[in-house]
């Protein structure tokens, strides 16, 4: 499970983890009033992303609003939090 925390005093953050099927990468950066959150999930893997602590904001994936808890298959995804 990935649960990003967007720290007020930081402009960006990146973390990675060597999983059993490859490296999982989680990164975010501030772009104006929005946050771009990018994750990479290796092949043969999946992940659940939970956005906590973003009251009053919405999460978008491919310009479509998504739930604050989203299950994903392997791939690279870029969310926008507004």
PyMOL Python script that loads the backbone (N, CA, C, O; Angstrom):
from pymol import cmd

cmd.read_pdbstr("""\
ATOM      1  N   UNK A   1       0.848  -1.171   0.000  1.00  0.00           N
ATOM      2  CA  UNK A   1       0.000   0.000   0.000  1.00  0.00           C
ATOM      3  C   UNK A   1       0.895   1.236   0.000  1.00  0.00           C
ATOM      4  O   UNK A   1       1.889   1.303   0.723  1.00  0.00           O
ATOM      5  N   UNK A   2       0.524   2.202  -0.820  1.00  0.00           N
ATOM      6  CA  UNK A   2       1.215   3.485  -0.869  1.00  0.00           C
ATOM      7  C   UNK A   2       0.287   4.537  -0.289  1.00  0.00           C
ATOM      8  O   UNK A   2      -0.887   4.611  -0.651  1.00  0.00           O
ATOM      9  N   UNK A   3       0.814   5.342   0.603  1.00  0.00           N
ATOM     10  CA  UNK A   3       0.021   6.398   1.233  1.00  0.00           C
ATOM     11  C   UNK A   3       0.884   7.649   1.314  1.00  0.00           C
ATOM     12  O   UNK A   3       1.541   7.883   2.329  1.00  0.00           O
ATOM     13  N   UNK A   4       0.890   8.462   0.248  1.00  0.00           N
ATOM     14  CA  UNK A   4       1.785   9.620   0.224  1.00  0.00           C
ATOM     15  C   UNK A   4       1.384  10.684   1.240  1.00  0.00           C
ATOM     16  O   UNK A   4       0.204  10.905   1.513  1.00  0.00           O
ATOM     17  N   UNK A   5       2.396  11.326   1.784  1.00  0.00           N
ATOM     18  CA  UNK A   5       2.188  12.449   2.695  1.00  0.00           C
ATOM     19  C   UNK A   5       2.880  13.653   2.075  1.00  0.00           C
ATOM     20  O   UNK A   5       4.098  13.652   1.897  1.00  0.00           O
ATOM     21  N   UNK A   6       2.118  14.662   1.753  1.00  0.00           N
ATOM     22  CA  UNK A   6       2.633  15.853   1.102  1.00  0.00           C
ATOM     23  C   UNK A   6       2.998  16.882   2.173  1.00  0.00           C
ATOM     24  O   UNK A   6       2.147  17.649   2.624  1.00  0.00           O
ATOM     25  N   UNK A   7       4.255  16.890   2.568  1.00  0.00           N
ATOM     26  CA  UNK A   7       4.745  17.736   3.645  1.00  0.00           C
ATOM     27  C   UNK A   7       4.756  19.192   3.183  1.00  0.00           C
ATOM     28  O   UNK A   7       5.295  19.518   2.125  1.00  0.00           O
ATOM     29  N   UNK A   8       4.161  20.047   3.984  1.00  0.00           N
ATOM     30  CA  UNK A   8       3.975  21.458   3.628  1.00  0.00           C
ATOM     31  C   UNK A   8       5.277  22.160   3.265  1.00  0.00           C
ATOM     32  O   UNK A   8       5.307  22.914   2.292  1.00  0.00           O
ATOM     33  N   UNK A   9       6.339  21.941   4.005  1.00  0.00           N
ATOM     34  CA  UNK A   9       7.585  22.666   3.779  1.00  0.00           C
ATOM     35  C   UNK A   9       8.484  22.062   2.702  1.00  0.00           C
ATOM     36  O   UNK A   9       9.573  22.582   2.456  1.00  0.00           O
ATOM     37  N   UNK A  10       8.062  20.993   2.063  1.00  0.00           N
ATOM     38  CA  UNK A  10       8.858  20.376   0.995  1.00  0.00           C
ATOM     39  C   UNK A  10       8.237  20.695  -0.363  1.00  0.00           C
ATOM     40  O   UNK A  10       7.018  20.808  -0.491  1.00  0.00           O
ATOM     41  N   UNK A  11       9.097  20.837  -1.377  1.00  0.00           N
ATOM     42  CA  UNK A  11       8.596  21.077  -2.735  1.00  0.00           C
ATOM     43  C   UNK A  11       8.554  19.790  -3.553  1.00  0.00           C
ATOM     44  O   UNK A  11       7.859  19.724  -4.567  1.00  0.00           O
ATOM     45  N   UNK A  12       9.296  18.758  -3.117  1.00  0.00           N
ATOM     46  CA  UNK A  12       9.290  17.476  -3.826  1.00  0.00           C
ATOM     47  C   UNK A  12       9.863  16.388  -2.906  1.00  0.00           C
ATOM     48  O   UNK A  12      10.520  16.674  -1.905  1.00  0.00           O
ATOM     49  N   UNK A  13       9.592  15.139  -3.280  1.00  0.00           N
ATOM     50  CA  UNK A  13      10.087  14.007  -2.500  1.00  0.00           C
ATOM     51  C   UNK A  13      10.064  12.768  -3.382  1.00  0.00           C
ATOM     52  O   UNK A  13       9.142  12.589  -4.177  1.00  0.00           O
ATOM     53  N   UNK A  14      11.072  11.912  -3.246  1.00  0.00           N
ATOM     54  CA  UNK A  14      11.130  10.651  -3.982  1.00  0.00           C
ATOM     55  C   UNK A  14      11.590   9.543  -3.039  1.00  0.00           C
ATOM     56  O   UNK A  14      12.501   9.733  -2.234  1.00  0.00           O
ATOM     57  N   UNK A  15      10.946   8.389  -3.151  1.00  0.00           N
ATOM     58  CA  UNK A  15      11.342   7.213  -2.377  1.00  0.00           C
ATOM     59  C   UNK A  15      11.250   5.989  -3.282  1.00  0.00           C
ATOM     60  O   UNK A  15      10.447   5.958  -4.215  1.00  0.00           O
ATOM     61  N   UNK A  16      12.068   4.989  -3.004  1.00  0.00           N
ATOM     62  CA  UNK A  16      11.998   3.743  -3.767  1.00  0.00           C
ATOM     63  C   UNK A  16      12.177   2.568  -2.824  1.00  0.00           C
ATOM     64  O   UNK A  16      12.724   2.696  -1.729  1.00  0.00           O
ATOM     65  N   UNK A  17      11.697   1.414  -3.284  1.00  0.00           N
ATOM     66  CA  UNK A  17      11.782   0.196  -2.495  1.00  0.00           C
ATOM     67  C   UNK A  17      12.062  -0.965  -3.436  1.00  0.00           C
ATOM     68  O   UNK A  17      11.383  -1.121  -4.451  1.00  0.00           O
ATOM     69  N   UNK A  18      13.046  -1.773  -3.109  1.00  0.00           N
ATOM     70  CA  UNK A  18      13.358  -2.954  -3.910  1.00  0.00           C
ATOM     71  C   UNK A  18      12.405  -4.073  -3.509  1.00  0.00           C
ATOM     72  O   UNK A  18      12.604  -4.732  -2.489  1.00  0.00           O
ATOM     73  N   UNK A  19      11.369  -4.283  -4.315  1.00  0.00           N
ATOM     74  CA  UNK A  19      10.397  -5.332  -4.059  1.00  0.00           C
ATOM     75  C   UNK A  19      10.836  -6.639  -4.692  1.00  0.00           C
ATOM     76  O   UNK A  19      11.866  -6.677  -5.365  1.00  0.00           O
ATOM     77  N   UNK A  20      10.083  -7.711  -4.493  1.00  0.00           N
ATOM     78  CA  UNK A  20      10.468  -9.015  -5.033  1.00  0.00           C
ATOM     79  C   UNK A  20      10.458  -9.094  -6.558  1.00  0.00           C
ATOM     80  O   UNK A  20      11.110  -9.969  -7.128  1.00  0.00           O
ATOM     81  N   UNK A  21       9.727  -8.191  -7.236  1.00  0.00           N
ATOM     82  CA  UNK A  21       9.636  -8.225  -8.697  1.00  0.00           C
ATOM     83  C   UNK A  21      10.235  -6.993  -9.359  1.00  0.00           C
ATOM     84  O   UNK A  21      10.102  -6.823 -10.571  1.00  0.00           O
ATOM     85  N   UNK A  22      10.886  -6.139  -8.594  1.00  0.00           N
ATOM     86  CA  UNK A  22      11.493  -4.932  -9.147  1.00  0.00           C
ATOM     87  C   UNK A  22      11.323  -3.760  -8.204  1.00  0.00           C
ATOM     88  O   UNK A  22      10.793  -3.899  -7.102  1.00  0.00           O
ATOM     89  N   UNK A  23      11.777  -2.610  -8.653  1.00  0.00           N
ATOM     90  CA  UNK A  23      11.770  -1.416  -7.813  1.00  0.00           C
ATOM     91  C   UNK A  23      10.443  -0.674  -7.906  1.00  0.00           C
ATOM     92  O   UNK A  23       9.933  -0.414  -8.996  1.00  0.00           O
ATOM     93  N   UNK A  24       9.903  -0.345  -6.760  1.00  0.00           N
ATOM     94  CA  UNK A  24       8.698   0.469  -6.650  1.00  0.00           C
ATOM     95  C   UNK A  24       9.171   1.896  -6.381  1.00  0.00           C
ATOM     96  O   UNK A  24       9.957   2.126  -5.462  1.00  0.00           O
ATOM     97  N   UNK A  25       8.694   2.856  -7.180  1.00  0.00           N
ATOM     98  CA  UNK A  25       9.111   4.243  -7.022  1.00  0.00           C
ATOM     99  C   UNK A  25       7.889   5.103  -6.759  1.00  0.00           C
ATOM    100  O   UNK A  25       6.863   4.971  -7.427  1.00  0.00           O
ATOM    101  N   UNK A  26       8.012   5.988  -5.776  1.00  0.00           N
ATOM    102  CA  UNK A  26       6.945   6.911  -5.394  1.00  0.00           C
ATOM    103  C   UNK A  26       7.566   8.299  -5.291  1.00  0.00           C
ATOM    104  O   UNK A  26       8.510   8.499  -4.528  1.00  0.00           O
ATOM    105  N   UNK A  27       7.037   9.271  -6.062  1.00  0.00           N
ATOM    106  CA  UNK A  27       7.592  10.615  -6.002  1.00  0.00           C
ATOM    107  C   UNK A  27       6.491  11.647  -6.202  1.00  0.00           C
ATOM    108  O   UNK A  27       5.486  11.382  -6.862  1.00  0.00           O
ATOM    109  N   UNK A  28       6.694  12.822  -5.626  1.00  0.00           N
ATOM    110  CA  UNK A  28       5.744  13.903  -5.825  1.00  0.00           C
ATOM    111  C   UNK A  28       6.479  15.230  -5.886  1.00  0.00           C
ATOM    112  O   UNK A  28       7.587  15.378  -5.369  1.00  0.00           O
ATOM    113  N   UNK A  29       5.824  16.202  -6.539  1.00  0.00           N
ATOM    114  CA  UNK A  29       6.373  17.557  -6.601  1.00  0.00           C
ATOM    115  C   UNK A  29       5.219  18.542  -6.671  1.00  0.00           C
ATOM    116  O   UNK A  29       4.144  18.240  -7.191  1.00  0.00           O
ATOM    117  N   UNK A  30       5.471  19.717  -6.137  1.00  0.00           N
ATOM    118  CA  UNK A  30       4.477  20.789  -6.191  1.00  0.00           C
ATOM    119  C   UNK A  30       4.605  21.516  -7.520  1.00  0.00           C
ATOM    120  O   UNK A  30       5.706  21.844  -7.962  1.00  0.00           O
ATOM    121  N   UNK A  31       3.453  21.765  -8.155  1.00  0.00           N
ATOM    122  CA  UNK A  31       3.404  22.513  -9.407  1.00  0.00           C
ATOM    123  C   UNK A  31       2.295  23.543  -9.238  1.00  0.00           C
ATOM    124  O   UNK A  31       1.115  23.238  -9.410  1.00  0.00           O
ATOM    125  N   UNK A  32       2.687  24.758  -8.901  1.00  0.00           N
ATOM    126  CA  UNK A  32       1.697  25.785  -8.588  1.00  0.00           C
ATOM    127  C   UNK A  32       0.898  25.367  -7.362  1.00  0.00           C
ATOM    128  O   UNK A  32       1.468  25.032  -6.323  1.00  0.00           O
ATOM    129  N   UNK A  33      -0.429  25.390  -7.490  1.00  0.00           N
ATOM    130  CA  UNK A  33      -1.303  25.013  -6.373  1.00  0.00           C
ATOM    131  C   UNK A  33      -1.605  23.513  -6.347  1.00  0.00           C
ATOM    132  O   UNK A  33      -2.314  23.040  -5.459  1.00  0.00           O
ATOM    133  N   UNK A  34      -1.068  22.764  -7.317  1.00  0.00           N
ATOM    134  CA  UNK A  34      -1.323  21.327  -7.421  1.00  0.00           C
ATOM    135  C   UNK A  34      -0.100  20.520  -7.007  1.00  0.00           C
ATOM    136  O   UNK A  34       0.997  21.056  -6.853  1.00  0.00           O
ATOM    137  N   UNK A  35      -0.313  19.222  -6.830  1.00  0.00           N
ATOM    138  CA  UNK A  35       0.770  18.277  -6.574  1.00  0.00           C
ATOM    139  C   UNK A  35       0.686  17.182  -7.619  1.00  0.00           C
ATOM    140  O   UNK A  35      -0.379  16.603  -7.834  1.00  0.00           O
ATOM    141  N   UNK A  36       1.806  16.894  -8.270  1.00  0.00           N
ATOM    142  CA  UNK A  36       1.889  15.776  -9.209  1.00  0.00           C
ATOM    143  C   UNK A  36       2.537  14.612  -8.470  1.00  0.00           C
ATOM    144  O   UNK A  36       3.659  14.724  -7.978  1.00  0.00           O
ATOM    145  N   UNK A  37       1.817  13.491  -8.397  1.00  0.00           N
ATOM    146  CA  UNK A  37       2.293  12.308  -7.687  1.00  0.00           C
ATOM    147  C   UNK A  37       2.459  11.176  -8.698  1.00  0.00           C
ATOM    148  O   UNK A  37       1.492  10.757  -9.334  1.00  0.00           O
ATOM    149  N   UNK A  38       3.686  10.687  -8.842  1.00  0.00           N
ATOM    150  CA  UNK A  38       3.995   9.658  -9.828  1.00  0.00           C
ATOM    151  C   UNK A  38       4.455   8.391  -9.111  1.00  0.00           C
ATOM    152  O   UNK A  38       5.284   8.440  -8.203  1.00  0.00           O
ATOM    153  N   UNK A  39       3.900   7.259  -9.538  1.00  0.00           N
ATOM    154  CA  UNK A  39       4.344   5.981  -8.984  1.00  0.00           C
ATOM    155  C   UNK A  39       4.649   5.010 -10.116  1.00  0.00           C
ATOM    156  O   UNK A  39       4.013   5.040 -11.169  1.00  0.00           O
ATOM    157  N   UNK A  40       5.618   4.161  -9.884  1.00  0.00           N
ATOM    158  CA  UNK A  40       5.946   3.081 -10.816  1.00  0.00           C
ATOM    159  C   UNK A  40       5.848   1.770 -10.059  1.00  0.00           C
ATOM    160  O   UNK A  40       6.473   1.582  -9.016  1.00  0.00           O
ATOM    161  N   UNK A  41       5.050   0.874 -10.609  1.00  0.00           N
ATOM    162  CA  UNK A  41       4.825  -0.450 -10.024  1.00  0.00           C
ATOM    163  C   UNK A  41       5.412  -1.470 -11.003  1.00  0.00           C
ATOM    164  O   UNK A  41       5.019  -1.481 -12.169  1.00  0.00           O
ATOM    165  N   UNK A  42       6.339  -2.327 -10.564  1.00  0.00           N
ATOM    166  CA  UNK A  42       6.969  -3.265 -11.484  1.00  0.00           C
ATOM    167  C   UNK A  42       6.019  -4.365 -11.971  1.00  0.00           C
ATOM    168  O   UNK A  42       4.959  -4.596 -11.390  1.00  0.00           O
ATOM    169  N   UNK A  43       6.432  -5.038 -13.055  1.00  0.00           N
ATOM    170  CA  UNK A  43       5.658  -6.140 -13.634  1.00  0.00           C
ATOM    171  C   UNK A  43       5.369  -7.200 -12.575  1.00  0.00           C
ATOM    172  O   UNK A  43       6.143  -7.384 -11.636  1.00  0.00           O
ATOM    173  N   UNK A  44       4.263  -7.881 -12.739  1.00  0.00           N
ATOM    174  CA  UNK A  44       3.819  -8.941 -11.830  1.00  0.00           C
ATOM    175  C   UNK A  44       3.515  -8.429 -10.427  1.00  0.00           C
ATOM    176  O   UNK A  44       3.558  -9.192  -9.462  1.00  0.00           O
ATOM    177  N   UNK A  45       3.211  -7.148 -10.315  1.00  0.00           N
ATOM    178  CA  UNK A  45       2.924  -6.531  -9.025  1.00  0.00           C
ATOM    179  C   UNK A  45       1.657  -5.687  -9.125  1.00  0.00           C
ATOM    180  O   UNK A  45       1.139  -5.437 -10.213  1.00  0.00           O
ATOM    181  N   UNK A  46       1.186  -5.267  -7.994  1.00  0.00           N
ATOM    182  CA  UNK A  46       0.045  -4.358  -7.909  1.00  0.00           C
ATOM    183  C   UNK A  46       0.195  -3.527  -6.648  1.00  0.00           C
ATOM    184  O   UNK A  46       1.033  -3.818  -5.794  1.00  0.00           O
ATOM    185  N   UNK A  47      -0.616  -2.500  -6.539  1.00  0.00           N
ATOM    186  CA  UNK A  47      -0.530  -1.645  -5.360  1.00  0.00           C
ATOM    187  C   UNK A  47      -1.868  -0.959  -5.131  1.00  0.00           C
ATOM    188  O   UNK A  47      -2.648  -0.747  -6.059  1.00  0.00           O
ATOM    189  N   UNK A  48      -2.110  -0.623  -3.888  1.00  0.00           N
ATOM    190  CA  UNK A  48      -3.252   0.200  -3.521  1.00  0.00           C
ATOM    191  C   UNK A  48      -2.700   1.540  -3.068  1.00  0.00           C
ATOM    192  O   UNK A  48      -1.799   1.600  -2.231  1.00  0.00           O
ATOM    193  N   UNK A  49      -3.246   2.614  -3.627  1.00  0.00           N
ATOM    194  CA  UNK A  49      -2.828   3.962  -3.258  1.00  0.00           C
ATOM    195  C   UNK A  49      -3.946   4.585  -2.439  1.00  0.00           C
ATOM    196  O   UNK A  49      -5.103   4.600  -2.859  1.00  0.00           O
ATOM    197  N   UNK A  50      -3.591   5.099  -1.266  1.00  0.00           N
ATOM    198  CA  UNK A  50      -4.562   5.731  -0.375  1.00  0.00           C
ATOM    199  C   UNK A  50      -4.121   7.164  -0.134  1.00  0.00           C
ATOM    200  O   UNK A  50      -3.021   7.409   0.360  1.00  0.00           O
ATOM    201  N   UNK A  51      -4.981   8.108  -0.484  1.00  0.00           N
ATOM    202  CA  UNK A  51      -4.694   9.526  -0.265  1.00  0.00           C
ATOM    203  C   UNK A  51      -5.405   9.965   1.011  1.00  0.00           C
ATOM    204  O   UNK A  51      -6.616  10.184   1.011  1.00  0.00           O
ATOM    205  N   UNK A  52      -4.650  10.091   2.089  1.00  0.00           N
ATOM    206  CA  UNK A  52      -5.181  10.573   3.367  1.00  0.00           C
ATOM    207  C   UNK A  52      -4.729  12.017   3.567  1.00  0.00           C
ATOM    208  O   UNK A  52      -3.720  12.444   3.007  1.00  0.00           O
ATOM    209  N   UNK A  53      -5.469  12.746   4.352  1.00  0.00           N
ATOM    210  CA  UNK A  53      -5.027  14.082   4.740  1.00  0.00           C
ATOM    211  C   UNK A  53      -5.088  15.123   3.650  1.00  0.00           C
ATOM    212  O   UNK A  53      -4.326  16.090   3.682  1.00  0.00           O
ATOM    213  N   UNK A  54      -5.974  14.954   2.685  1.00  0.00           N
ATOM    214  CA  UNK A  54      -6.092  15.957   1.625  1.00  0.00           C
ATOM    215  C   UNK A  54      -7.514  16.524   1.587  1.00  0.00           C
ATOM    216  O   UNK A  54      -8.090  16.703   0.515  1.00  0.00           O
ATOM    217  N   UNK A  55      -8.056  16.797   2.735  1.00  0.00           N
ATOM    218  CA  UNK A  55      -9.430  17.292   2.856  1.00  0.00           C
ATOM    219  C   UNK A  55      -9.655  18.498   1.941  1.00  0.00           C
ATOM    220  O   UNK A  55      -8.843  19.421   1.893  1.00  0.00           O
ATOM    221  N   UNK A  56     -10.751  18.467   1.236  1.00  0.00           N
ATOM    222  CA  UNK A  56     -11.113  19.575   0.361  1.00  0.00           C
ATOM    223  C   UNK A  56     -10.433  19.549  -0.994  1.00  0.00           C
ATOM    224  O   UNK A  56     -10.666  20.436  -1.816  1.00  0.00           O
ATOM    225  N   UNK A  57      -9.595  18.548  -1.246  1.00  0.00           N
ATOM    226  CA  UNK A  57      -8.913  18.448  -2.530  1.00  0.00           C
ATOM    227  C   UNK A  57      -9.420  17.229  -3.283  1.00  0.00           C
ATOM    228  O   UNK A  57     -10.033  16.333  -2.703  1.00  0.00           O
ATOM    229  N   UNK A  58      -9.154  17.211  -4.583  1.00  0.00           N
ATOM    230  CA  UNK A  58      -9.568  16.093  -5.436  1.00  0.00           C
ATOM    231  C   UNK A  58      -8.348  15.478  -6.092  1.00  0.00           C
ATOM    232  O   UNK A  58      -7.339  16.151  -6.302  1.00  0.00           O
ATOM    233  N   UNK A  59      -8.444  14.191  -6.416  1.00  0.00           N
ATOM    234  CA  UNK A  59      -7.351  13.452  -7.044  1.00  0.00           C
ATOM    235  C   UNK A  59      -7.773  13.061  -8.450  1.00  0.00           C
ATOM    236  O   UNK A  59      -8.877  12.558  -8.659  1.00  0.00           O
ATOM    237  N   UNK A  60      -6.877  13.298  -9.427  1.00  0.00           N
ATOM    238  CA  UNK A  60      -7.160  13.001 -10.828  1.00  0.00           C
ATOM    239  C   UNK A  60      -6.087  12.080 -11.392  1.00  0.00           C
ATOM    240  O   UNK A  60      -4.909  12.195 -11.053  1.00  0.00           O
ATOM    241  N   UNK A  61      -6.513  11.165 -12.258  1.00  0.00           N
ATOM    242  CA  UNK A  61      -5.625  10.289 -13.006  1.00  0.00           C
ATOM    243  C   UNK A  61      -6.101  10.353 -14.443  1.00  0.00           C
ATOM    244  O   UNK A  61      -7.267  10.068 -14.718  1.00  0.00           O
ATOM    245  N   UNK A  62      -5.236  10.717 -15.354  1.00  0.00           N
ATOM    246  CA  UNK A  62      -5.611  10.903 -16.764  1.00  0.00           C
ATOM    247  C   UNK A  62      -6.777  11.878 -16.895  1.00  0.00           C
ATOM    248  O   UNK A  62      -7.693  11.664 -17.690  1.00  0.00           O
ATOM    249  N   UNK A  63      -6.732  12.947 -16.108  1.00  0.00           N
ATOM    250  CA  UNK A  63      -7.722  14.034 -16.124  1.00  0.00           C
ATOM    251  C   UNK A  63      -9.113  13.611 -15.659  1.00  0.00           C
ATOM    252  O   UNK A  63     -10.083  14.347 -15.840  1.00  0.00           O
ATOM    253  N   UNK A  64      -9.210  12.416 -15.056  1.00  0.00           N
ATOM    254  CA  UNK A  64     -10.486  11.936 -14.517  1.00  0.00           C
ATOM    255  C   UNK A  64     -10.358  11.818 -13.006  1.00  0.00           C
ATOM    256  O   UNK A  64      -9.368  11.291 -12.500  1.00  0.00           O
ATOM    257  N   UNK A  65     -11.361  12.309 -12.288  1.00  0.00           N
ATOM    258  CA  UNK A  65     -11.328  12.228 -10.829  1.00  0.00           C
ATOM    259  C   UNK A  65     -11.430  10.774 -10.392  1.00  0.00           C
ATOM    260  O   UNK A  65     -12.246  10.012 -10.911  1.00  0.00           O
ATOM    261  N   UNK A  66     -10.591  10.399  -9.430  1.00  0.00           N
ATOM    262  CA  UNK A  66     -10.578   9.027  -8.915  1.00  0.00           C
ATOM    263  C   UNK A  66     -10.839   9.037  -7.415  1.00  0.00           C
ATOM    264  O   UNK A  66     -10.779  10.076  -6.758  1.00  0.00           O
ATOM    265  N   UNK A  67     -11.125   7.866  -6.904  1.00  0.00           N
ATOM    266  CA  UNK A  67     -11.374   7.672  -5.479  1.00  0.00           C
ATOM    267  C   UNK A  67     -10.102   7.936  -4.677  1.00  0.00           C
ATOM    268  O   UNK A  67      -8.999   7.875  -5.220  1.00  0.00           O
ATOM    269  N   UNK A  68     -10.253   8.226  -3.403  1.00  0.00           N
ATOM    270  CA  UNK A  68      -9.097   8.441  -2.532  1.00  0.00           C
ATOM    271  C   UNK A  68      -8.398   7.132  -2.185  1.00  0.00           C
ATOM    272  O   UNK A  68      -7.345   7.141  -1.547  1.00  0.00           O
ATOM    273  N   UNK A  69      -8.974   6.010  -2.599  1.00  0.00           N
ATOM    274  CA  UNK A  69      -8.340   4.697  -2.457  1.00  0.00           C
ATOM    275  C   UNK A  69      -8.470   4.009  -3.805  1.00  0.00           C
ATOM    276  O   UNK A  69      -9.575   3.707  -4.254  1.00  0.00           O
ATOM    277  N   UNK A  70      -7.331   3.761  -4.449  1.00  0.00           N
ATOM    278  CA  UNK A  70      -7.322   3.234  -5.809  1.00  0.00           C
ATOM    279  C   UNK A  70      -6.380   2.037  -5.891  1.00  0.00           C
ATOM    280  O   UNK A  70      -5.259   2.095  -5.386  1.00  0.00           O
ATOM    281  N   UNK A  71      -6.823   0.957  -6.521  1.00  0.00           N
ATOM    282  CA  UNK A  71      -5.994  -0.228  -6.722  1.00  0.00           C
ATOM    283  C   UNK A  71      -5.481  -0.221  -8.155  1.00  0.00           C
ATOM    284  O   UNK A  71      -6.243  -0.001  -9.096  1.00  0.00           O
ATOM    285  N   UNK A  72      -4.174  -0.466  -8.316  1.00  0.00           N
ATOM    286  CA  UNK A  72      -3.527  -0.379  -9.622  1.00  0.00           C
ATOM    287  C   UNK A  72      -2.734  -1.632  -9.943  1.00  0.00           C
ATOM    288  O   UNK A  72      -2.268  -2.341  -9.052  1.00  0.00           O
ATOM    289  N   UNK A  73      -2.593  -1.887 -11.229  1.00  0.00           N
ATOM    290  CA  UNK A  73      -1.740  -2.964 -11.725  1.00  0.00           C
ATOM    291  C   UNK A  73      -0.360  -2.388 -12.041  1.00  0.00           C
ATOM    292  O   UNK A  73      -0.127  -1.194 -11.847  1.00  0.00           O
ATOM    293  N   UNK A  74       0.542  -3.218 -12.520  1.00  0.00           N
ATOM    294  CA  UNK A  74       1.888  -2.768 -12.884  1.00  0.00           C
ATOM    295  C   UNK A  74       1.817  -1.651 -13.915  1.00  0.00           C
ATOM    296  O   UNK A  74       0.955  -1.657 -14.794  1.00  0.00           O
ATOM    297  N   UNK A  75       2.731  -0.691 -13.800  1.00  0.00           N
ATOM    298  CA  UNK A  75       2.792   0.421 -14.736  1.00  0.00           C
ATOM    299  C   UNK A  75       3.256   1.682 -14.041  1.00  0.00           C
ATOM    300  O   UNK A  75       3.595   1.678 -12.858  1.00  0.00           O
ATOM    301  N   UNK A  76       3.262   2.769 -14.807  1.00  0.00           N
ATOM    302  CA  UNK A  76       3.607   4.080 -14.271  1.00  0.00           C
ATOM    303  C   UNK A  76       2.376   4.960 -14.344  1.00  0.00           C
ATOM    304  O   UNK A  76       1.707   5.024 -15.375  1.00  0.00           O
ATOM    305  N   UNK A  77       2.082   5.633 -13.250  1.00  0.00           N
ATOM    306  CA  UNK A  77       0.869   6.444 -13.135  1.00  0.00           C
ATOM    307  C   UNK A  77       1.227   7.822 -12.602  1.00  0.00           C
ATOM    308  O   UNK A  77       2.091   7.959 -11.735  1.00  0.00           O
ATOM    309  N   UNK A  78       0.554   8.846 -13.129  1.00  0.00           N
ATOM    310  CA  UNK A  78       0.761  10.201 -12.612  1.00  0.00           C
ATOM    311  C   UNK A  78      -0.591  10.763 -12.170  1.00  0.00           C
ATOM    312  O   UNK A  78      -1.494  10.961 -12.982  1.00  0.00           O
ATOM    313  N   UNK A  79      -0.704  11.009 -10.889  1.00  0.00           N
ATOM    314  CA  UNK A  79      -1.902  11.604 -10.306  1.00  0.00           C
ATOM    315  C   UNK A  79      -1.674  13.097 -10.144  1.00  0.00           C
ATOM    316  O   UNK A  79      -0.538  13.552 -10.004  1.00  0.00           O
ATOM    317  N   UNK A  80      -2.765  13.856 -10.165  1.00  0.00           N
ATOM    318  CA  UNK A  80      -2.702  15.286  -9.867  1.00  0.00           C
ATOM    319  C   UNK A  80      -3.673  15.529  -8.724  1.00  0.00           C
ATOM    320  O   UNK A  80      -4.843  15.154  -8.799  1.00  0.00           O
ATOM    321  N   UNK A  81      -3.181  16.156  -7.669  1.00  0.00           N
ATOM    322  CA  UNK A  81      -3.994  16.496  -6.507  1.00  0.00           C
ATOM    323  C   UNK A  81      -4.230  18.002  -6.562  1.00  0.00           C
ATOM    324  O   UNK A  81      -3.288  18.793  -6.540  1.00  0.00           O
ATOM    325  N   UNK A  82      -5.502  18.382  -6.634  1.00  0.00           N
ATOM    326  CA  UNK A  82      -5.877  19.812  -6.706  1.00  0.00           C
ATOM    327  C   UNK A  82      -6.769  20.160  -5.546  1.00  0.00           C
ATOM    328  O   UNK A  82      -7.195  21.308  -5.418  1.00  0.00           O
TER     329      UNK A  82
END
""", "prot")
cmd.dss("prot")
cmd.show_as("cartoon", "prot")
cmd.util.cbc("prot")
cmd.orient("prot")
